[in-house]
Amino acid sequence: MKKEADARLGNLEYLTNSKKLDGVIFFNHDHLPNPNFTYMTDISELGLFLFYKNDPQVFTVGWKNKYKSSVRSKHLQSLQELPKIKGKIGIDFNNIQANMLKRLKRLTGVKFVDISTEMENVRKIKSSNEINIIKDACKLAGKAYNNFSKFMDEHNSEIVLKYKIETEFAKLGLYPSFPTIVATKENIMEPHHIAGDKIVEKPILVDFGIKYKNYSTDNTRTIGSKYEKLITEILLDLEIMLKPGAKCADIDKFVRKKMGKLQKSFITALGHGIGIAVHELPVISSFSKDCLEENMVIAIEPGIYLKNGIRVENMYLITKDGCENLTSF
């Protein structure tokens, strides 16, 4: 773990040098979790990570940290006790609330430079340790699915089924990585449907994920759809394309072509990277400029957004010469 922490700090040092920055700050808020904070500290609690003059520190504010961070930690009564810094400081605008950014500017007086995109690129290639954690997370997601699939034939409402699913996560000591989506029949037309009081009947779509050791899973299964054979065949054909060097735009276009006339009902991108955050690089869409690289972990989710439609989502590890389906349950 120390070797990996040193490698991450080395990447951060390279980033600060290349951008001519004096340091970096990542703030983690209860209501806006910051994957870059967790990536650099191995914790996900309220706090601030500071990398200044090549010295990494994590500060907990208002509470004493009982979690072991990969970097030196210190407790502060308030942010006003932060050490003095100056110059140009990198910060990820994508992961900080506007009022907190304004407060940090007032407290420090430094010039902040957005490094959101640069940090996305730092995190997109997974280490062997990250891959092992994600593989274990996928096994647990499969176990959870096997446990809650027994409820799919019950006459529950969407919202009751949602909470039964998340109760199964809790029994395994896990939190959801995002609010579980449960949709039935015409509600499958909505990619991000919010579970309601409609009684489920086939087809039933469940989009779910768990959080394990700070890493996320993301899977969708649809039971009872007439499009299941088509999507299964598309995924099997697609897996041959998933290898280093493949253009993400070509992957997306391939799936749409295989759908034929049904492609007009595929209204989302094909997929995304996944790691600490549910959505990371690469972007897998027809407009993406990204290419697949070895040791990326991606989620692929072709869907037909019609009444009684379907979405199936698997997670894949991009290997040296192909891919490995991590969620074949």
C-alpha positions in Angstrom: 0.0 0.0 0.0 2.8 2.4 0.8 4.3 1.7 -2.7 0.9 2.6 -4.3 0.5 5.7 -2.1 4.0 6.9 -3.2 3.1 6.3 -6.8 0.0 8.4 -6.5 2.0 11.2 -4.8 4.6 10.9 -7.6 1.8 11.5 -10.1 0.6 14.5 -8.2 4.1 15.9 -8.0 4.5 15.5 -11.8 1.1 17.3 -12.3 2.0 20.2 -10.1 5.4 20.6 -11.8 3.9 20.4 -15.3 1.1 22.9 -14.5 3.6 25.1 -12.5 1.6 24.9 -9.4 2.7 25.5 -5.8 0.3 22.9 -4.5 -3.0 21.1 -4.6 -6.1 21.1 -2.4 -8.9 18.5 -2.5 -11.9 19.0 -0.2 -14.3 16.2 0.7 -17.7 17.2 1.8 -20.4 15.0 3.4 -22.9 16.0 0.6 -20.4 16.0 -2.3 -17.9 13.1 -2.0 -14.6 13.9 -3.8 -13.0 10.9 -5.5 -9.7 12.7 -5.7 -9.6 13.2 -2.0 -10.3 9.5 -1.4 -7.7 8.5 -4.1 -5.0 10.5 -2.3 -5.9 9.6 1.3 -7.7 6.2 1.3 -10.5 7.7 3.4 -13.9 9.1 2.5 -14.7 11.2 5.5 -15.1 15.0 5.8 -11.7 16.6 5.4 -9.2 18.5 3.3 -6.1 17.1 1.5 -3.2 19.5 1.0 -0.2 18.9 -1.1 2.1 21.9 -0.7 5.9 22.0 -1.3 5.8 18.3 -1.9 4.4 17.7 1.6 1.1 15.7 1.7 -1.3 16.2 4.6 -4.9 15.4 5.3 -6.8 17.6 7.8 -10.0 16.6 9.5 -12.2 19.4 10.6 -14.4 19.5 13.7 -14.0 15.8 14.5 -11.1 13.5 15.3 -10.2 11.1 12.6 -10.5 7.5 13.6 -9.7 6.2 10.1 -6.2 5.4 8.9 -5.1 7.6 6.0 -2.3 6.8 3.7 -0.8 10.3 4.4 0.0 12.2 7.6 -3.2 13.5 9.2 -4.0 16.3 11.7 -7.2 17.4 13.4 -8.3 21.1 13.2 -11.0 22.8 15.1 -11.8 24.9 12.0 -10.5 25.6 8.6 -9.1 28.9 9.9 -6.3 26.8 11.4 -5.0 25.6 8.0 -1.3 26.3 7.4 -0.4 29.4 5.4 0.1 28.8 1.7 0.6 31.0 -1.3 1.0 31.0 -5.0 -1.1 29.0 -7.6 -3.0 26.0 -6.1 -4.7 23.3 -8.1 -8.2 22.4 -7.1 -10.9 20.3 -8.8 -13.8 22.6 -9.5 -16.0 19.6 -10.4 -15.9 18.3 -6.9 -16.4 21.3 -4.7 -19.4 23.4 -3.8 -19.3 27.1 -4.8 -19.6 28.3 -1.2 -16.7 26.2 -0.1 -14.5 27.3 -2.9 -15.3 30.9 -2.1 -14.5 30.3 1.6 -11.2 28.6 0.8 -10.3 31.6 -1.5 -11.0 34.0 1.4 -9.1 31.9 3.9 -6.0 31.3 1.8 -5.8 34.3 -0.6 -4.3 32.0 -3.3 -5.1 31.7 -7.0 -6.9 28.5 -7.7 -6.4 26.6 -11.0 -8.9 23.9 -12.1 -7.3 20.5 -12.4 -10.5 18.4 -12.7 -9.6 16.9 -16.1 -6.0 16.2 -15.2 -7.1 14.2 -12.1 -9.7 12.3 -14.1 -6.8 11.2 -16.4 -4.6 10.3 -13.4 -7.4 8.0 -12.0 -8.5 6.3 -15.3 -5.8 3.6 -15.3 -6.2 1.3 -12.3 -3.3 -0.2 -10.3 -3.1 -4.0 -9.5 -4.4 -3.2 -6.0 -7.3 -1.2 -7.4 -8.2 -4.0 -9.8 -8.2 -6.6 -7.0 -10.5 -4.4 -4.9 -12.9 -3.9 -7.9 -12.9 -7.6 -8.6 -13.8 -8.3 -5.0 -16.5 -5.6 -5.2 -18.0 -7.3 -8.3 -18.1 -10.6 -6.6 -20.0 -9.0 -3.7 -22.3 -7.3 -6.2 -23.0 -10.7 -7.7 -23.7 -12.2 -4.3 -26.1 -9.3 -3.5 -27.9 -9.9 -6.9 -28.3 -13.6 -6.2 -29.8 -12.7 -2.8 -32.3 -10.1 -4.0 -33.3 -11.8 -7.2 -35.8 -13.9 -5.2 -37.9 -10.7 -4.7 -38.3 -10.1 -8.5 -41.3 -12.4 -8.8 -43.1 -10.9 -5.8 -45.9 -8.4 -6.3 -44.0 -5.5 -4.8 -44.1 -1.9 -5.8 -41.0 -0.4 -7.4 -40.1 1.5 -4.3 -40.6 -1.5 -2.0 -38.4 -3.6 -4.3 -35.8 -0.9 -4.3 -35.5 -0.9 -0.5 -35.6 -4.7 -0.3 -32.6 -4.7 -2.6 -30.7 -2.1 -0.5 -31.6 -4.1 2.6 -29.7 -7.1 1.0 -26.7 -4.8 0.6 -26.9 -3.9 4.3 -27.0 -7.5 5.3 -23.6 -7.9 3.5 -22.3 -4.8 5.3 -22.4 -2.7 2.1 -23.7 0.7 1.0 -25.2 1.4 -2.4 -22.8 3.3 -4.7 -25.9 5.2 -6.1 -29.6 5.1 -5.5 -31.0 1.8 -6.9 -33.1 2.2 -10.0 -36.2 -0.1 -10.3 -38.4 0.3 -13.3 -41.2 -1.9 -14.8 -42.9 -1.9 -18.2 -43.3 1.7 -19.6 -41.0 3.1 -16.8 -38.1 1.4 -18.5 -38.3 4.2 -21.1 -36.8 6.5 -18.5 -33.0 5.9 -18.1 -32.9 7.4 -14.6 -36.4 6.4 -13.4 -37.2 7.1 -9.8 -38.9 4.1 -8.2 -42.6 4.8 -7.5 -45.7 2.9 -6.3 -46.3 1.0 -9.6 -46.5 -2.8 -8.9 -43.7 -4.5 -10.7 -44.4 -7.1 -13.4 -42.1 -8.4 -16.2 -40.1 -6.9 -17.7 -38.4 -5.5 -14.6 -35.2 -3.4 -14.8 -32.9 -3.1 -11.8 -29.8 -0.8 -12.0 -27.7 -1.2 -8.9 -24.2 -0.8 -7.4 -22.4 -1.3 -4.2 -19.5 0.5 -2.5 -16.6 -1.6 -1.3 -13.3 -0.3 0.2 -14.2 3.1 -1.5 -14.7 1.5 -5.0 -17.9 1.3 -6.9 -19.8 -1.2 -9.0 -22.5 -0.5 -11.5 -24.7 -3.2 -13.1 -28.1 -3.4 -14.7 -30.2 -6.5 -15.2 -33.6 -6.8 -16.9 -35.8 -9.8 -16.3 -38.5 -10.8 -18.9 -37.8 -8.5 -21.8 -38.4 -9.7 -25.4 -35.1 -7.9 -26.4 -32.9 -10.0 -24.1 -31.6 -12.3 -26.9 -30.7 -9.3 -29.1 -28.8 -7.5 -26.3 -27.0 -10.7 -25.2 -25.8 -11.3 -28.8 -24.7 -7.6 -29.1 -22.7 -7.8 -25.9 -21.0 -11.1 -26.9 -20.0 -9.5 -30.3 -18.9 -6.3 -28.6 -16.5 -8.0 -26.2 -14.2 -8.9 -29.1 -13.7 -5.1 -29.7 -12.9 -4.3 -26.1 -9.1 -4.1 -26.0 -6.3 -1.5 -25.8 -6.4 1.0 -28.7 -10.0 0.6 -29.5 -11.7 3.9 -30.1 -14.7 4.5 -27.7 -16.7 6.2 -30.5 -16.3 3.2 -32.7 -17.5 0.9 -29.9 -20.6 3.0 -29.4 -21.3 3.2 -33.2 -20.9 -0.6 -33.5 -23.6 -1.3 -31.0 -26.0 1.2 -32.6 -25.5 -0.4 -36.0 -26.2 -3.9 -34.5 -29.5 -2.6 -33.1 -30.8 -1.7 -36.6 -34.0 0.3 -36.5 -34.1 0.0 -32.7 -31.1 2.2 -32.4 -33.3 5.3 -32.3 -34.5 4.0 -29.0 -31.0 3.8 -27.6 -31.0 7.3 -26.1 -27.9 7.2 -23.8 -24.2 6.8 -24.3 -22.9 3.2 -24.3 -20.8 3.4 -21.2 -18.2 4.9 -19.0 -15.2 4.2 -16.8 -15.7 3.3 -13.2 -13.6 3.3 -10.0 -13.9 5.3 -6.9 -16.6 7.3 -8.7 -19.4 5.6 -10.5 -18.7 7.6 -13.7 -15.0 8.1 -14.6 -13.0 8.3 -17.8 -13.1 7.0 -20.5 -16.4 8.3 -22.0 -17.8 5.7 -24.3 -20.1 7.5 -26.7 -20.3 8.2 -30.4 -18.7 11.6 -29.8 -15.9 10.5 -27.5 -12.3 11.1 -28.3 -11.1 8.5 -25.8 -9.5 5.2 -26.5 -9.4 2.1 -24.3 -6.1 1.4 -22.5 -4.9 -1.6 -20.5 -6.1 -1.7 -16.9 -9.0 0.6 -17.4 -12.3 -0.7 -15.8 -15.4 0.2 -17.8 -19.2 -0.3 -17.6 -21.0 -1.1 -20.9 -24.8 -0.6 -20.9 -26.7 -1.0 -24.1 -30.4 -0.3 -23.8 -33.6 -0.1 -25.7 -35.7 2.6 -24.1 -39.2 1.5 -25.1 -42.2 0.2 -23.1 -41.2 -3.3 -22.1 -37.6 -2.4 -23.1 -34.3 -3.4 -21.7 -30.9 -2.3 -20.4 -28.1 -4.7 -19.5 -24.9 -3.4 -17.9 -21.6 -5.3 -17.3 -18.3 -4.2 -16.0 -15.1 -5.1 -17.9 -11.4 -5.0 -17.2 -9.3 -4.1 -20.2 -6.4 -6.5 -20.3 -3.2 -6.6 -22.4 -4.9 -8.1 -25.4 -8.7 -8.1 -24.7 -11.1 -7.8 -21.8 -12.4 -9.7 -18.8 -16.1 -9.6 -17.8 -16.1 -8.9 -14.1 -19.8 -9.2 -13.7 -21.0 -12.3 -15.5 -23.7 -13.1 -12.9 
